[in-house]
Amino acid sequence: MEHTPFSTEWLTRFQDPYAVLGLSVTADDRRVLKRYRDIAKLLHPDLYVQAEESARSLSTQLFTKIVSPAYQKVKQDKGRAENLAMLRFRVRRLTREKQLQPHCAIAQELMGKPPAQIDVFYEQAIARLAETQYKPLNQFDQITPQLDELNLTYLRLKMGEPIIREKRTGLISTQPNPVVPPLTPVQKKPESDSIDYAERHYARAQSYARNNNWAPAVRELKDAIKIESSRSSYHSLIAVAYLKQDLPTMARVHCRQALKLNPEDSLAMKYASKLGINPQDLSQKPADAAKSSHANKSAKSTAESSKPSSGTGLFNFFAKRQ
């Protein structure tokens, strides 16, 4: 350590609350709260009852002097907006002074990613570092500066666009509004239309699936389905993820739903036979099925009424014996 732990000089190294909590700058209040609770469990005094006094003291001070204050800064929308503005100011200053040169390998790798891969790589890199940020405790002052560099590098890449503004579920990059003639009414789209958050979750789930990380893939797909439940690709992929985790019942439910939404969904059709599903049984719409059922009942009724009355029924049986 360059300075004595928890001295003023040492604490100044951890001014980014997102880095302290092991979060990306796109985290919303739900993710912030979940991460805060996870860290609180890792630093809980009960886990250090048998540990040395130095370890108990370190865990307590980390939580009270660094983690808890960081959470207070970003637990609400206003705090996140203010701290994000401060981070952007740091990026502009360091860029102007030509000092924004990442030193850690993972931030350098982010710098070299093409635009289409930046978001997914950044979120995955943050998640990987966060897993070991407080396990063991002495990892904190090694991992947290790397998280800080990742956040600054990500913002630097995103600030190449005209505007970055906050939203509850993340950052949205927007272009300036075009100049419109005064007599032309301006049609403003809802803010939620500016980015497809369901597709973001789906993209992250695909990345996890490619690496056989099925549990986080399921979490991302659940979020995607909550936002947009009518896309068969979400249901077919989560069906595969459940099957890979030996949860065939859940896999069957989502595979059926995928085929109902799109009978030609290739992924759902590939796994349908493995789950004992016949796609043809799902291809008939409910209304058509009702009509078909009604027609079958009518045909059956007509056939029965057209049969000769003799030789059938108890009444005719006894009539013959008389």
Residue pairs with C-beta under 8 A, 6 or more apart in sequence:
1 10
1 141
2 9
2 10
2 13
3 9
3 10
3 13
4 10
5 58
5 61
5 141
6 61
6 65
10 141
11 65
11 66
13 141
13 144
13 145
14 20
14 66
14 70
14 144
14 148
16 83
16 87
16 147
16 148
16 151
16 152
17 69
17 70
17 71
17 73
17 74
17 83
18 24
18 25
18 27
18 74
18 83
18 87
18 147
18 151
19 144
19 145
19 147
19 148
19 150
19 151
20 66
20 67
20 70
20 144
21 32
21 35
21 36
21 39
21 67
21 70
21 71
21 74
22 35
22 39
22 126
22 129
22 130
22 133
22 143
22 144
22 147
23 31
23 32
23 35
23 74
23 126
23 130
24 122
24 123
24 126
24 151
24 154
25 84
25 87
25 151
25 154
25 155
25 171
26 123
26 169
26 170
26 171
27 35
27 74
27 80
27 170
28 168
28 169
28 170
29 75
29 76
29 77
29 80
29 168
32 71
32 74
32 75
32 80
33 75
35 130
36 67
36 71
36 75
39 63
39 67
39 134
40 63
40 67
42 134
42 135
43 59
43 60
43 62
43 63
43 67
43 134
44 59
45 56
45 59
45 60
47 59
48 55
48 56
48 59
55 137
58 137
59 137
62 134
62 137
62 140
72 79
73 79
73 82
73 83
74 80
74 83
77 166
77 168
80 166
81 166
84 166
84 171
87 151
87 152
87 155
88 155
88 159
88 164
90 152
91 100
91 152
91 155
91 156
91 159
92 159
94 100
94 152
95 156
100 152
100 153
100 156
102 108
102 110
102 111
102 149
102 152
102 153
103 149
104 145
104 146
104 149
104 150
106 125
106 129
106 146
106 150
107 146
107 149
107 150
107 152
107 153
109 121
109 125
110 118
110 121
110 122
110 125
110 150
110 153
110 154
110 157
111 153
111 157
113 121
115 157
118 154
118 157
118 158
119 200
119 203
120 203
120 204
120 207
122 150
122 154
123 204
124 204
124 207
125 150
126 147
126 150
127 216
129 143
129 146
129 147
129 150
130 143
130 147
132 139
132 143
133 139
133 140
133 143
133 144
133 147
134 140
155 164
158 164
158 171
158 173
161 173
161 174
161 175
162 174
162 175
162 176
163 173
163 174
163 175
163 176
164 171
164 172
164 173
165 171
165 172
165 174
166 172
167 191
169 197
170 195
170 197
170 200
172 191
172 194
172 195
174 194
180 186
197 227
198 223
198 224
198 225
198 227
198 228
198 231
198 234
199 224
201 220
201 221
201 223
201 224
201 227
202 220
202 221
202 224
202 231
202 233
202 234
202 237
204 216
204 220
205 216
205 217
205 218
205 220
205 221
205 224
205 237
205 238
205 241
206 217
206 237
208 214
208 216
208 217
208 220
209 217
209 237
209 240
209 241
212 244
214 241
214 244
214 245
215 245
217 237
217 238
217 241
218 238
218 241
218 242
218 245
221 234
221 237
221 238
221 241
222 238
224 231
224 234
225 234
225 235
225 238
228 234
230 261
231 261
232 257
232 258
232 259
232 261
232 262
232 265
232 268
233 258
233 265
233 267
235 254
235 255
235 257
235 258
235 261
235 268
236 254
236 255
236 258
236 265
236 267
236 268
236 271
237 267
238 254
239 250
239 251
239 252
239 253
239 254
239 255
239 258
239 268
239 271
239 275
240 251
240 267
240 271
242 248
242 250
242 251
242 254
243 251
243 271
243 274
243 275
248 275
251 271
251 275
252 275
252 276
252 277
255 268
255 271
255 272
255 275
255 277
256 277
256 282
258 265
258 267
258 268
259 265
259 268
259 269
259 272
259 277
259 279
259 282
259 283
260 282
262 268
263 279
263 282
263 283
268 279
269 279
272 278
272 279
284 292
309 316
310 316
